[in-house]
Amino acid sequence: MTSPVLRIGTRGSKLALAQATLVCDALKAAHPALARDGALEIVAIRTTGDREQARKLSEIGGKGLFTKEIEEQLLDGSVDIGVHSTKDMPTLQPDGLALAAFLPREDPRDVLIARGDARAIADLKKGATVATVALRRQALLLHRRPDLRVEPIRGNVDTRLRKLQDGAADALILARAGLNRLGRGDVGVVIPVDEMLPAVGQGAVCIECRSDDGRVRDLLAAIDHQATARCVRAEIAMLRVLDGSCRTPIAGHAVLDGGQLWLRALVARPDGSEVIATERRGAAGDGDALGVDAGEELRRRAGPGFFG
């Protein structure tokens, strides 16, 4: 008996298609029946975030802009799974959908790509313009270097790199994971986590499916990377408490050390004038509780007027 086609919904960018291919490769390795021709089909779906390139994400709805159309096709049965960059995901899935698996996490750190010889944020010339669309990066950058100017430049990786070379900015900040997955791991200099805490879920690819689709959930269970899942779910639990959106800079990053989970989290004002940070350590199996506890502390310390 042959397996039916598994339809994989994803955005159509080079990076999104590369991530969908990683999911295909993992499924083929775990389930030989899916390695036959025609067993897997990648379906490129254009999302609101892909169409709206002129404005900041925070101005047009924030999180969910890169997932809404994929989730709609999941719910109506047009595709069987959705492949997403976890950092693009809202903290709650629509009724009927669930995050069923995570691929092994790539390097979660950010990368500074500068024109000239700057090798770190501290090396940038006074008043330099740095391109980024992420409020988190903007806030943490300005917290360390309030003299810098931040310029929002959207587009895919190649577009942003081209705009940098054309002089739109003096430097650009991108995610190391995306560059690695596109074969551009030689570009830029990694920014230490202590200097720029990553976004929740950065570097992790998540796979979404219909909650009641037992066949697909069984297939995905075989490729779910438990260490990544535990870390990312702790980060998401923290973000959910803060009702995080693209309007408030929030960062969160968890790592496993043996049987222990270490979660670092922070909130910041967009202009970098204030950063409130905390951390939690505990048993790896208690990640959700650690995330909730960290989120509640940050919300309490920040106060109601902090979050936009």
C-alpha positions in Angstrom: 0.0 0.0 0.0 1.5 3.3 -1.0 1.2 6.5 1.1 -0.9 9.4 -0.2 0.8 12.6 -1.2 1.7 14.9 1.7 1.2 18.5 0.7 3.6 20.9 2.4 2.6 24.6 2.6 5.3 27.2 2.8 6.1 30.8 1.8 7.7 31.1 -1.6 11.0 32.8 -0.6 14.3 31.1 -1.2 14.7 30.7 2.6 11.2 29.3 3.1 11.6 26.8 0.3 15.0 25.7 1.7 13.4 25.1 5.1 10.5 23.1 3.4 13.1 21.0 1.7 14.8 20.3 5.0 11.4 19.0 6.2 11.0 16.9 3.1 14.5 15.4 3.7 13.7 14.6 7.3 10.4 12.9 6.4 12.0 10.9 3.7 14.8 9.7 6.1 12.2 8.8 8.8 9.6 7.2 6.4 11.0 5.4 3.4 7.5 5.3 1.8 7.7 9.1 1.5 10.9 8.9 -0.5 9.1 7.7 -3.6 8.5 10.1 -6.4 5.3 12.2 -5.8 4.9 11.3 -2.2 5.7 14.9 -1.1 4.7 18.1 -2.7 5.8 21.6 -1.7 3.1 24.2 -2.2 4.3 27.8 -2.2 1.8 30.2 -0.7 2.0 34.0 -0.9 1.3 35.6 2.5 0.3 39.1 3.5 3.8 39.7 4.8 5.2 38.8 1.4 2.9 41.2 -0.4 3.4 44.2 2.0 7.0 45.1 1.6 6.8 48.9 1.9 5.9 49.2 5.6 7.1 48.0 9.0 5.5 44.7 10.2 4.4 46.5 13.4 2.3 48.9 11.2 0.4 46.2 9.3 -0.5 43.7 12.0 2.7 42.2 13.4 2.9 38.5 14.0 0.7 36.3 11.8 1.5 38.2 8.6 3.7 35.3 7.3 1.4 32.5 8.5 -2.3 33.5 8.0 -2.7 32.3 4.4 -0.8 29.0 5.1 -3.0 28.3 8.1 -6.1 29.0 6.0 -5.1 26.4 3.5 -4.3 24.0 6.3 -7.8 24.4 7.8 -9.5 24.0 4.4 -7.5 20.9 3.6 -5.5 22.4 0.7 -2.3 21.4 2.4 -1.5 18.9 5.1 1.3 20.6 6.9 2.7 24.1 7.2 6.4 24.9 7.5 7.3 28.1 9.3 10.1 30.1 10.8 9.1 29.8 14.5 10.0 33.4 15.2 7.2 34.5 12.7 4.5 32.5 14.6 1.8 34.0 16.8 1.9 32.5 20.4 -1.4 30.8 19.9 -2.5 28.7 16.9 -6.0 29.0 15.4 -8.6 26.5 16.6 -8.0 23.2 14.9 -4.3 23.6 14.3 -1.2 22.6 16.4 2.6 22.9 16.3 3.4 19.2 15.9 7.2 19.2 15.4 10.4 21.2 15.3 13.5 20.5 13.2 16.9 20.7 15.0 17.7 24.4 15.7 20.2 26.2 13.6 22.5 28.9 15.1 20.0 31.3 16.8 22.3 34.3 16.9 22.2 37.5 14.9 24.9 38.6 12.5 26.3 42.1 11.8 27.2 42.7 8.1 29.0 46.0 7.7 30.4 48.0 4.9 34.0 48.8 5.7 36.0 47.1 8.4 33.7 47.1 11.4 33.7 43.7 13.1 31.4 44.4 16.0 28.7 46.9 17.0 31.3 48.8 19.0 33.3 49.3 15.9 30.6 51.1 13.9 31.4 54.8 13.3 29.5 57.4 15.4 26.0 58.0 13.8 26.2 55.0 11.5 23.0 53.8 9.9 22.1 50.2 10.6 19.4 48.4 8.7 16.9 46.1 10.5 13.1 45.7 10.5 13.1 44.0 13.9 12.1 46.2 16.9 14.1 43.8 19.2 17.3 44.4 17.2 16.6 48.1 17.1 16.1 48.4 20.8 19.1 46.3 21.8 21.3 48.1 19.3 20.3 51.6 20.5 20.6 50.4 24.1 24.3 49.9 23.5 24.8 52.6 20.9 22.2 55.4 21.2 24.2 57.4 18.6 23.3 55.0 15.8 20.5 55.5 13.4 18.2 52.6 12.5 16.7 52.3 9.0 14.0 49.7 8.3 14.9 47.8 5.1 12.6 44.8 4.2 12.9 42.2 1.5 14.6 38.8 1.2 18.2 38.2 2.2 19.6 38.9 -1.3 17.6 42.1 -1.5 18.8 43.4 1.8 22.4 42.6 1.0 22.1 44.3 -2.3 20.6 47.4 -0.7 23.5 47.5 1.8 26.1 47.3 -1.0 24.2 50.1 -2.8 24.7 52.4 0.2 21.2 52.3 1.8 23.0 51.7 5.2 26.4 51.3 6.8 25.5 48.0 8.3 22.8 45.3 8.3 21.7 42.8 10.9 20.3 39.4 9.8 19.8 36.0 11.4 22.7 33.6 11.2 20.3 30.7 10.7 18.8 32.0 7.5 22.2 32.8 6.1 23.4 29.3 6.9 20.4 27.7 5.3 21.0 29.7 2.1 24.6 28.7 2.0 25.8 32.2 3.0 27.4 31.2 6.3 30.5 33.1 5.4 28.7 36.5 5.5 29.0 38.8 8.5 30.2 38.5 12.1 28.1 36.8 14.8 26.8 39.1 17.6 27.2 37.4 21.0 24.0 36.3 22.7 25.0 38.4 25.7 25.0 41.5 23.5 21.9 40.8 21.4 19.5 38.2 22.9 17.8 36.3 20.0 14.1 36.5 19.2 11.8 33.8 20.6 12.1 30.8 18.3 14.9 32.2 16.2 16.8 29.6 14.2 14.0 27.0 14.7 11.7 25.6 12.0 8.3 24.5 13.2 5.8 22.3 11.5 2.0 22.9 11.9 -0.8 20.6 11.1 -4.5 20.0 11.8 -5.0 18.9 15.4 -7.2 16.0 14.5 -5.1 14.6 11.7 -3.7 11.5 13.4 -1.9 10.2 10.3 0.1 13.4 9.8 0.8 13.8 13.5 2.2 10.3 13.6 4.5 11.1 10.6 5.7 14.3 12.2 6.3 12.7 15.6 9.2 10.8 14.1 11.1 14.0 13.1 10.3 16.1 16.1 13.6 17.2 17.7 12.9 17.0 21.4 15.7 19.3 22.6 14.6 22.1 20.3 11.0 21.6 21.1 11.6 21.9 24.8 13.7 25.1 24.5 11.4 26.8 22.0 8.2 25.9 23.9 9.7 27.5 27.0 10.4 30.6 25.0 6.9 30.7 23.5 5.4 30.2 27.0 7.2 33.3 28.2 6.1 35.3 25.1 2.5 34.2 25.5 2.3 35.7 29.0 3.5 39.0 27.6 1.0 38.8 24.8 4.0 39.6 22.6 3.6 41.3 19.2 5.8 43.2 16.8 5.0 46.4 18.7 7.1 45.6 21.8 10.7 44.5 21.7 10.9 41.1 23.4 13.7 38.5 23.3 13.9 35.0 24.7 16.4 32.2 24.3 16.6 28.8 26.1 19.4 26.2 26.0 19.7 22.8 27.5 22.6 21.8 29.7 22.2 18.1 30.5 18.8 17.8 32.2 18.6 21.5 33.0 17.0 24.3 30.9 18.4 27.8 31.1 16.0 30.5 29.8 17.0 34.2 29.4 14.3 36.7 28.5 13.9 40.5 28.3 11.6 43.3 27.3 12.8 46.7 26.1 11.6 50.1 24.9 11.9 50.5 21.2 14.3 53.4 21.6 16.6 51.3 23.8 16.2 53.6 26.8 15.2 50.8 29.1 15.8 47.0 29.1 14.3 44.7 31.7 15.9 41.2 31.8 15.5 38.0 33.8 16.5 34.3 33.6 15.3 31.0 34.9 17.0 27.6 35.4 15.2 24.4 36.1 14.5 20.9 35.0 14.2 20.4 31.2 10.7 19.0 31.5 9.5 22.2 33.3 10.2 24.5 30.4 6.6 25.8 30.1 6.4 26.6 33.8 9.8 28.4 33.6 8.7 30.4 30.7 5.4 31.4 32.3 7.2 32.4 35.5 9.8 34.5 33.6 7.1 36.2 31.6 5.1 37.1 34.7 8.1 38.6 36.3 8.8 40.8 33.2 5.2 41.9 33.0 5.2 42.8 36.7 8.5 44.7 36.6 7.6 46.5 33.3 4.2 47.7 34.4 1.0 48.1 32.3 2.2 51.1 30.3 5.3 49.3 28.9 3.6 47.2 26.3 2.4 48.7 23.1 
